[in-house]
């Protein structure tokens, strides 16, 4: 056992001597070169790692700039366009004149075209083709409904224009009727006064009074007739139009009967013609009641189109919302990955730098420094021997 222990010590001594020989062969210059080579190699590793990590970070940033940020911006623009489509539909249907209608139709058409362009951009940026296709289909349906709304608005404006012209003519006819009735009443009163001043003309006087009363009834009924036709413009339900037309028919019958009563008057022909003109506004083709009824039916039809349009707009808005959420999630994930990679890269470089600094310091202190001290000691010993 003592022999084994001695052999082990001998081997260790031989190994130490061999290492010492190798160190002595390297020399001080070689040792320093070896130290700087180790530092340079470590710096190269740090630079290579940093270059790789920065390249990955640049790739992620490029993805954000090239795809994620444009996708998010485009999706947000699409969301705004969807809201604009939804809000401008009622304005088109209820346009006050043809210029407003044309302007609103242009706005909606341009908005719809812009939305399609945004979808095409999203598709080119690599968004899900199924989602983009569904949104394009919804926009196509909305485009057809915009055309239907525009047609309904045109018909409504044409009907309103006809009705307004009828009202203008009605007011003129009513004014003419009032003048004729006023002249007839003056005639009836003149006849009544003449009869009262004539002895034995009581019957003629009573007839003149009856004529005057009938003319006053005609005047009152004419005002009622015109008032009913004018009030039709303000109603918003078809059944109310029907009620006004029923009242018109009853008033018309009374007026026709009263015209027969005053047939002996000199101005009866003018009265009959003026009364017929008033009747014509509530009867026949394009009468005021039918025009208002048609206008309300167009509005109801347009409202139905609007409801369908709102459904598609809601579907579009929901799809766009999901699309925006998806883009935001992707952008957030890419940003988080880039931030995580940056943090990791900084930590790795700091760790390698600190390790290199510590290793270099230890190498110089423990290896190079000891060699210098040993050589100085050997030099001192040699000088002592020489002395």
C-alpha positions as CSV (number, residue, x, y, z in Angstrom):
1,X,0.0,0.0,0.0
2,X,2.9,2.3,0.7
3,X,4.3,1.5,-2.7
4,X,1.0,2.4,-4.4
5,X,0.9,5.7,-2.5
6,X,4.4,6.5,-3.6
7,X,3.6,5.7,-7.2
8,X,0.6,8.0,-7.1
9,X,2.7,10.8,-5.8
10,X,5.3,10.2,-8.4
11,X,2.7,10.4,-11.2
12,X,1.4,13.6,-9.9
13,X,4.8,15.1,-9.7
14,X,5.5,14.0,-13.2
15,X,2.2,15.5,-14.4
16,X,3.0,18.8,-12.7
17,X,6.5,18.8,-14.1
18,X,5.0,18.2,-17.6
19,X,2.6,21.1,-17.2
20,X,5.4,23.2,-16.0
21,X,7.5,22.2,-19.0
22,X,4.6,23.1,-21.3
23,X,4.2,26.5,-19.6
24,X,7.9,27.1,-19.8
25,X,7.8,26.3,-23.5
26,X,5.0,28.8,-24.1
27,X,6.8,31.5,-22.4
28,X,5.4,34.8,-21.2
29,X,4.7,36.0,-24.7
30,X,2.9,32.8,-25.5
31,X,0.9,32.9,-22.3
32,X,-0.2,36.5,-23.0
33,X,-1.1,35.6,-26.6
34,X,-3.1,32.6,-25.3
35,X,-5.0,34.9,-22.9
36,X,-5.8,37.5,-25.5
37,X,-6.8,34.7,-27.9
38,X,-9.3,33.4,-25.3
39,X,-10.7,36.9,-24.8
40,X,-11.0,37.4,-28.6
41,X,-12.7,34.1,-29.0
42,X,-15.2,34.9,-26.3
43,X,-15.8,38.4,-27.8
44,X,-16.4,36.7,-31.2
45,X,-18.9,34.4,-29.6
46,X,-20.7,37.3,-28.0
47,X,-20.7,39.2,-31.3
48,X,-22.0,36.2,-33.2
49,X,-24.7,35.6,-30.7
50,X,-25.7,39.3,-30.6
51,X,-25.7,39.4,-34.4
52,X,-28.0,36.3,-34.5
53,X,-30.4,37.7,-31.8
54,X,-30.5,41.1,-33.5
55,X,-31.2,39.5,-36.8
56,X,-34.2,37.6,-35.2
57,X,-35.3,40.9,-33.6
58,X,-35.0,42.7,-37.0
59,X,-37.1,39.9,-38.6
60,X,-39.9,40.3,-35.9
61,X,-39.8,44.1,-36.3
62,X,-40.0,43.7,-40.0
63,X,-43.1,41.5,-39.6
64,X,-44.7,44.1,-37.4
65,X,-43.9,46.9,-40.0
66,X,-44.8,44.8,-43.1
67,X,-47.8,42.9,-42.0
68,X,-49.1,43.4,-38.4
69,X,-49.3,47.1,-38.2
70,X,-50.7,47.6,-41.7
71,X,-53.2,44.9,-41.0
72,X,-54.3,46.5,-37.8
73,X,-54.6,50.0,-39.4
74,X,-56.6,48.6,-42.4
75,X,-58.9,46.6,-40.1
76,X,-59.6,49.7,-38.0
77,X,-60.3,51.7,-41.2
78,X,-62.7,48.9,-42.3
79,X,-64.5,49.1,-38.9
80,X,-65.0,52.9,-39.4
81,X,-66.3,52.3,-43.0
82,X,-68.8,49.7,-41.7
83,X,-70.2,52.2,-39.2
84,X,-70.5,54.8,-42.0
85,X,-72.5,52.4,-44.2
86,X,-74.8,51.7,-41.3
87,X,-75.5,55.3,-40.4
88,X,-75.9,56.8,-43.9
89,X,-78.7,54.4,-45.2
90,X,-81.6,56.2,-43.5
91,X,-80.3,59.6,-44.8
92,X,-80.4,58.3,-48.3
93,X,-84.0,56.9,-48.0
94,X,-85.3,60.2,-46.5
95,X,-83.3,62.6,-48.6
96,X,-85.1,66.0,-48.8
97,X,-84.3,66.5,-52.5
98,X,-82.6,64.8,-55.5
99,X,-79.3,66.5,-54.9
100,X,-79.1,65.3,-51.3
101,X,-80.1,61.8,-52.6
102,X,-77.4,61.8,-55.2
103,X,-74.8,63.0,-52.7
104,X,-75.7,60.3,-50.2
105,X,-75.8,57.6,-52.8
106,X,-72.3,58.7,-53.9
107,X,-71.0,58.7,-50.3
108,X,-72.4,55.2,-49.7
109,X,-71.0,53.9,-53.0
110,X,-67.6,55.3,-52.3
111,X,-67.7,54.0,-48.7
112,X,-68.6,50.5,-50.0
113,X,-65.8,50.6,-52.6
114,X,-63.3,51.8,-50.0
115,X,-64.4,48.9,-47.7
116,X,-63.8,46.4,-50.6
117,X,-60.4,47.9,-51.2
118,X,-59.5,47.5,-47.5
119,X,-60.6,43.9,-47.6
120,X,-58.4,43.3,-50.7
121,X,-55.5,44.9,-48.7
122,X,-56.1,42.5,-45.8
123,X,-56.2,39.6,-48.1
124,X,-52.9,40.6,-49.7
125,X,-51.4,40.9,-46.2
126,X,-52.2,37.3,-45.5
127,X,-55.4,37.5,-43.5
128,X,-57.7,34.4,-43.4
129,X,-59.2,34.0,-46.8
130,X,-62.5,32.5,-45.4
131,X,-63.1,35.6,-43.1
132,X,-62.2,38.0,-45.9
133,X,-64.5,36.1,-48.4
134,X,-67.4,36.3,-46.0
135,X,-66.9,40.0,-45.4
136,X,-66.7,40.6,-49.2
137,X,-70.0,38.6,-49.6
138,X,-71.7,40.8,-47.0
139,X,-70.4,44.0,-48.7
140,X,-71.8,42.7,-52.0
141,X,-75.2,42.2,-50.5
142,X,-75.0,45.7,-48.9
143,X,-74.1,47.1,-52.3
144,X,-77.3,45.7,-53.8
145,X,-79.3,47.1,-51.0
146,X,-77.8,50.5,-51.5
147,X,-79.0,50.4,-55.1
148,X,-82.5,49.4,-53.9
149,X,-82.5,52.2,-51.3
150,X,-81.5,54.7,-54.0
151,X,-84.4,53.5,-56.2
152,X,-86.8,53.8,-53.3
153,X,-85.6,57.3,-52.6
154,X,-86.0,58.3,-56.2
155,X,-89.6,57.0,-56.3
156,X,-90.4,58.7,-53.0
157,X,-89.0,62.1,-54.3
158,X,-90.9,61.7,-57.5
159,X,-94.1,61.0,-55.6
160,X,-93.5,63.9,-53.2
161,X,-92.8,66.2,-56.2
162,X,-96.1,65.2,-57.8
163,X,-98.0,65.7,-54.5
164,X,-96.4,69.1,-53.9
165,X,-97.5,70.2,-57.4
166,X,-101.0,68.9,-56.7
167,X,-101.0,71.0,-53.4
168,X,-99.9,74.1,-55.3
169,X,-102.7,73.6,-57.8
170,X,-105.1,72.8,-55.0
171,X,-104.3,76.1,-53.3
172,X,-104.8,78.0,-56.5
173,X,-108.1,76.2,-57.2
174,X,-109.3,76.8,-53.7
175,X,-108.5,80.5,-54.0
176,X,-110.5,80.7,-57.3
177,X,-113.4,78.8,-55.7
178,X,-113.5,81.2,-52.8
179,X,-113.7,84.1,-55.2
180,X,-116.6,82.5,-57.1
181,X,-118.5,81.6,-54.0
182,X,-118.0,85.1,-52.6
183,X,-119.5,86.6,-55.8
184,X,-122.4,84.1,-55.7
185,X,-123.1,85.0,-52.0
186,X,-123.1,88.7,-53.0
187,X,-125.6,87.8,-55.8
188,X,-127.8,85.8,-53.4
189,X,-127.9,88.7,-50.9
190,X,-128.7,91.1,-53.7
191,X,-131.6,88.9,-54.7
192,X,-132.8,88.7,-51.1
193,X,-132.7,92.4,-50.6
194,X,-134.6,93.0,-53.9
195,X,-137.3,90.5,-52.8
196,X,-137.6,92.1,-49.4
197,X,-138.2,95.5,-50.9
198,X,-140.8,94.1,-53.3
199,X,-144.3,93.6,-51.9
200,X,-145.7,90.1,-52.3
201,X,-142.2,88.6,-52.9
202,X,-141.9,86.7,-49.7
203,X,-141.3,83.4,-51.5
204,X,-138.5,84.9,-53.5
205,X,-137.0,86.3,-50.4
206,X,-137.0,82.9,-48.7
207,X,-135.5,81.3,-51.7
208,X,-132.7,83.9,-51.7
209,X,-132.1,83.2,-48.0
210,X,-131.9,79.5,-48.8
211,X,-129.5,80.1,-51.6
212,X,-127.2,82.2,-49.3
213,X,-127.2,79.5,-46.6
214,X,-126.4,76.9,-49.2
215,X,-123.6,78.9,-50.5
216,X,-122.2,79.4,-47.0
217,X,-122.4,75.6,-46.6
218,X,-120.6,75.1,-49.8
219,X,-117.9,77.5,-48.6
220,X,-117.6,75.7,-45.3
221,X,-117.5,72.3,-46.9
222,X,-114.9,73.5,-49.5
223,X,-112.6,74.6,-46.6
224,X,-113.1,71.3,-44.9
225,X,-112.4,69.4,-48.2
226,X,-109.2,71.3,-48.8
227,X,-108.2,71.0,-45.2
228,X,-108.5,67.2,-45.3
229,X,-106.5,66.9,-48.4
230,X,-103.8,69.2,-47.0
231,X,-103.6,67.3,-43.7
232,X,-102.9,64.1,-45.6
233,X,-99.3,65.3,-46.1
234,X,-98.6,65.1,-42.4
235,X,-100.0,61.6,-41.6
236,X,-97.6,58.7,-41.4
237,X,-99.9,55.7,-41.7
238,X,-101.9,54.4,-44.6
239,X,-105.0,53.8,-42.5
240,X,-105.1,57.5,-41.6
241,X,-105.0,58.4,-45.3
242,X,-108.0,56.1,-45.7
243,X,-109.9,57.9,-43.0
244,X,-109.2,61.3,-44.6
245,X,-110.4,59.9,-47.9
246,X,-113.6,58.7,-46.4
247,X,-114.2,62.1,-44.9
248,X,-113.4,63.6,-48.3
249,X,-116.0,61.4,-50.0
250,X,-118.7,62.4,-47.5
251,X,-117.9,66.1,-47.9
252,X,-117.9,65.8,-51.7
253,X,-121.4,64.3,-51.7
254,X,-122.7,67.2,-49.6
255,X,-121.1,69.7,-51.9
256,X,-122.5,68.0,-55.0
257,X,-126.0,68.1,-53.4
258,X,-125.6,71.8,-52.5
259,X,-124.5,72.7,-56.1
260,X,-127.8,71.2,-57.3
261,X,-129.6,73.4,-54.8
262,X,-128.0,76.6,-56.3
263,X,-128.6,75.6,-59.9
264,X,-130.9,78.7,-60.4
265,X,-128.1,81.1,-59.7
266,X,-126.6,83.0,-62.5
267,X,-123.0,81.9,-61.5
268,X,-123.9,78.2,-61.0
269,X,-121.8,77.2,-64.0
270,X,-118.7,78.7,-62.5
271,X,-119.6,77.2,-59.1
272,X,-119.9,73.7,-60.7
273,X,-116.6,74.0,-62.6
274,X,-114.8,75.3,-59.5
275,X,-116.2,72.5,-57.4
276,X,-115.3,69.8,-60.0
277,X,-111.7,71.1,-60.0
278,X,-111.6,70.7,-56.2
279,X,-113.0,67.2,-56.4
280,X,-110.4,66.2,-59.0
281,X,-107.6,66.6,-56.5
282,X,-109.0,63.8,-54.4
283,X,-110.2,61.5,-57.2
284,X,-108.8,59.8,-60.3
285,X,-105.2,59.2,-61.3
286,X,-102.5,60.7,-59.1
287,X,-104.9,62.1,-56.6
288,X,-103.5,63.5,-53.4
289,X,-104.6,60.5,-51.3
290,X,-103.1,57.9,-53.7
291,X,-99.9,59.8,-53.9
292,X,-99.5,60.0,-50.2
293,X,-100.5,56.4,-49.8
294,X,-97.8,55.5,-52.4
295,X,-95.2,57.6,-50.7
296,X,-95.9,55.8,-47.3
297,X,-95.7,52.4,-49.0
298,X,-92.4,53.4,-50.5
299,X,-91.1,54.4,-47.1
300,X,-92.3,51.2,-45.6
301,X,-90.6,49.2,-48.4
302,X,-87.5,51.3,-47.9
303,X,-87.6,50.7,-44.1
304,X,-87.7,46.9,-44.8
305,X,-84.7,47.3,-47.1
306,X,-83.0,49.3,-44.3
307,X,-83.7,46.5,-41.8
308,X,-82.2,43.9,-44.1
309,X,-79.3,46.3,-44.6
310,X,-78.8,46.7,-40.9
311,X,-78.7,42.9,-40.5
312,X,-75.9,42.6,-43.0
313,X,-74.2,45.7,-41.5
314,X,-74.4,44.0,-38.1
315,X,-72.9,40.9,-39.6
316,X,-70.2,42.9,-41.3
317,X,-69.5,44.8,-38.0
318,X,-69.2,41.6,-36.1
319,X,-66.9,40.1,-38.7
320,X,-64.8,43.2,-38.7
321,X,-64.7,43.3,-34.9
322,X,-63.4,39.7,-34.9
323,X,-60.9,40.5,-37.6
324,X,-59.6,43.5,-35.6
325,X,-59.4,41.4,-32.4
326,X,-57.4,38.8,-34.4
327,X,-55.0,41.3,-35.8
328,X,-54.6,43.0,-32.4
329,X,-53.8,39.6,-30.8
330,X,-51.3,38.8,-33.6
331,X,-49.6,42.2,-33.2
332,X,-49.5,41.9,-29.4
333,X,-48.0,38.4,-29.7
334,X,-45.3,39.6,-32.1
335,X,-44.5,42.6,-30.0
336,X,-44.3,40.4,-26.9
337,X,-42.0,38.0,-28.7
338,X,-39.8,40.8,-29.8
339,X,-39.6,42.3,-26.3
340,X,-38.9,38.9,-24.8
341,X,-36.1,38.2,-27.4
342,X,-34.6,41.7,-26.7
343,X,-34.6,41.0,-22.9
344,X,-33.0,37.6,-23.5
345,X,-30.4,39.0,-25.8
346,X,-29.4,41.6,-23.4
347,X,-29.2,39.1,-20.5
348,X,-27.1,36.7,-22.6
349,X,-24.7,39.4,-23.8
350,X,-24.3,40.8,-20.2
351,X,-23.7,37.3,-18.9
352,X,-21.1,36.5,-21.5
353,X,-19.4,39.9,-21.0
354,X,-19.2,39.4,-17.3
355,X,-18.0,35.9,-17.7
356,X,-15.3,37.0,-20.1
357,X,-14.2,39.8,-17.9
358,X,-14.0,37.5,-14.9
359,X,-12.2,34.8,-16.8
360,X,-9.7,37.2,-18.3
361,X,-9.0,38.7,-14.9
362,X,-8.5,35.2,-13.3
363,X,-6.4,34.1,-16.2
364,X,-4.1,37.1,-16.0
365,X,-4.0,37.0,-12.2
366,X,-3.6,33.3,-11.7
367,X,-1.7,32.2,-14.7
368,X,0.2,35.1,-16.3
369,X,0.9,36.8,-13.0
370,X,2.3,33.6,-11.4
371,X,4.5,33.0,-14.4
372,X,5.9,36.6,-14.1
373,X,6.5,36.2,-10.3
374,X,8.1,32.8,-10.8
375,X,10.4,34.1,-13.5
376,X,11.4,37.1,-11.3
377,X,12.1,34.6,-8.5
378,X,14.2,32.4,-10.8
379,X,16.1,35.5,-12.0
380,X,16.8,36.6,-8.4
381,X,18.1,33.1,-7.5
382,X,20.3,33.0,-10.6
383,X,21.8,36.4,-9.7
384,X,22.4,35.2,-6.2
385,X,24.3,32.2,-7.5
386,X,26.3,34.4,-9.8
387,X,27.2,36.7,-6.9
